[in-house]
Amino acid sequence: MRIAGDLLDQIVAHAREDAPNECCGLISGTDGRAARVHRARNDFESPMRFNVHPQDLIRIITEIDDAEQELVGIYHSHPRSEAYPSQTDINLAASWPDPLWLICSLAGDEPVVRAFSIRDGAVEEVELDVG
């Protein structure tokens, strides 16, 4: 996925603002290029798991459709663990196999954002082309 640095900065800022809970949101774009980060509320308000608030999901999907874009990514944070999908993330991805999954870890000295393709329980890291 090609993503501008300022969009990654928005994800990191969201992760920091929602800590110690996980943040979450969607990324829209076209042809594998991210165009916009859509913040959402974590319905669970939990440091261990997330669920995009249903009202936010409807609003964001409508915004994406109205902009004639597509859902290219789903992001969330791991406030205290590495940027790698948990089993809970893998299970959730079964319902959303097409978008990439971006995880922002706040566990180290500096935030780390990594992207993954998660299909049929298989996790494969995907390089982010930042620029």
matplotlib code that plots the C-alpha trace (Angstrom):
import matplotlib.pyplot as plt

x = [0.0, 1.2, 0.5, 1.5, 3.6, 0.9, -1.7, 0.6, 1.1, -2.7, -2.9, 0.0, -1.7, -5.0, -3.2, -1.6, -4.8, -6.8, -4.1, -4.3, -7.2, -6.9, -7.9, -9.4, -10.4, -10.6, -8.5, -10.0, -8.3, -8.0, -5.7, -3.8, -3.1, -4.4, -6.2, -7.8, -7.8, -11.3, -11.1, -13.7, -14.6, -13.6, -17.0, -15.2, -13.1, -10.6, -6.8, -7.0, -9.4, -11.4, -14.6, -15.4, -18.5, -21.5, -22.6, -19.1, -18.9, -22.1, -21.0, -17.5, -18.6, -21.1, -18.3, -16.1, -18.8, -19.7, -16.1, -16.1, -13.2, -12.8, -11.9, -8.2, -7.3, -8.4, -6.2, -6.0, -3.4, -1.6, -0.8, 1.3, 2.3, 4.1, 2.6, 1.6, -1.9, -3.2, -5.5, -8.4, -7.3, -7.0, -10.5, -11.9, -10.2, -12.3, -15.1, -12.9, -10.4, -9.8, -8.5, -5.0, -4.7, -2.5, -1.3, 0.3, 2.3, 3.1, 5.0, 8.5, 10.3, 8.9, 5.6, 5.8, 3.2, 3.1, 0.6, -0.7, -2.8, -4.9, -6.8, -8.2, -6.2, -2.9, -0.9, 1.5, 3.3, 2.9, 5.4, 4.1, 5.3, 5.5, 5.7]
y = [0.0, 3.5, 5.9, 9.5, 10.2, 12.6, 9.8, 7.6, 10.5, 10.7, 7.1, 7.5, 10.6, 8.7, 5.8, 8.2, 10.1, 6.9, 5.2, 3.3, 1.9, 0.7, 3.1, 2.1, 3.5, 2.9, 4.0, 4.8, 5.1, 3.7, 1.3, 0.4, 4.0, 5.4, 8.8, 9.4, 8.2, 7.9, 7.9, 5.8, 5.1, 1.8, 0.4, -1.7, 1.2, -1.5, -1.7, -5.3, -5.3, -3.1, -2.9, 0.0, 1.6, 0.6, 4.2, 5.2, 2.3, 3.3, 6.9, 6.1, 3.5, 6.1, 8.7, 6.3, 5.4, 9.1, 9.9, 7.0, 5.4, 1.9, 0.6, -0.1, -0.6, -1.0, 0.3, -0.1, 0.2, -2.1, 0.1, -2.4, -5.1, -5.4, -4.3, -7.9, -9.3, -11.1, -14.1, -11.8, -9.6, -12.7, -13.8, -10.4, -10.2, -13.2, -10.8, -8.2, -10.2, -7.6, -4.5, -4.4, -4.4, -1.7, -1.9, 0.9, -0.3, 2.1, -0.5, 0.7, 4.0, 5.1, 4.1, 1.3, 0.9, -2.3, -3.6, -7.1, -9.1, -11.5, -14.1, -17.4, -17.1, -16.6, -13.5, -11.9, -8.7, -6.1, -3.3, 0.2, 2.5, 5.8, 8.9]
z = [0.0, -0.8, 2.0, 2.6, 5.7, 7.1, 7.0, 9.0, 11.4, 11.8, 12.8, 15.3, 16.8, 17.1, 18.9, 21.3, 22.0, 22.7, 24.8, 27.1, 25.0, 21.4, 18.7, 15.4, 12.1, 8.4, 5.4, 2.1, -1.3, -4.8, -6.6, -3.4, -2.6, 0.7, 0.4, 3.7, 7.3, 8.9, 12.7, 14.5, 18.1, 19.7, 20.7, 23.4, 24.9, 25.8, 25.9, 24.7, 21.7, 19.4, 17.4, 15.1, 16.6, 14.4, 13.9, 12.8, 10.5, 8.6, 8.4, 7.2, 4.6, 3.3, 3.1, 1.2, -1.3, -1.8, -2.6, -5.1, -3.2, -1.7, 1.7, 1.4, 5.1, 8.7, 11.4, 15.2, 17.9, 20.3, 23.2, 25.0, 22.5, 19.2, 15.8, 14.9, 14.6, 17.7, 17.4, 18.1, 15.1, 12.9, 13.9, 13.2, 9.8, 8.6, 8.1, 6.3, 4.1, 1.4, 3.2, 4.6, 8.4, 9.8, 13.4, 15.4, 18.4, 21.2, 23.2, 22.4, 22.6, 19.2, 17.6, 14.9, 12.2, 10.1, 7.5, 7.0, 4.7, 6.7, 4.7, 5.9, 9.1, 7.3, 8.2, 5.6, 6.2, 3.4, 2.9, 3.3, 0.6, 2.5, 0.4]

ax = plt.figure().add_subplot(projection="3d")
ax.plot(x, y, z, "-o")
ax.set_aspect("equal")
plt.show()
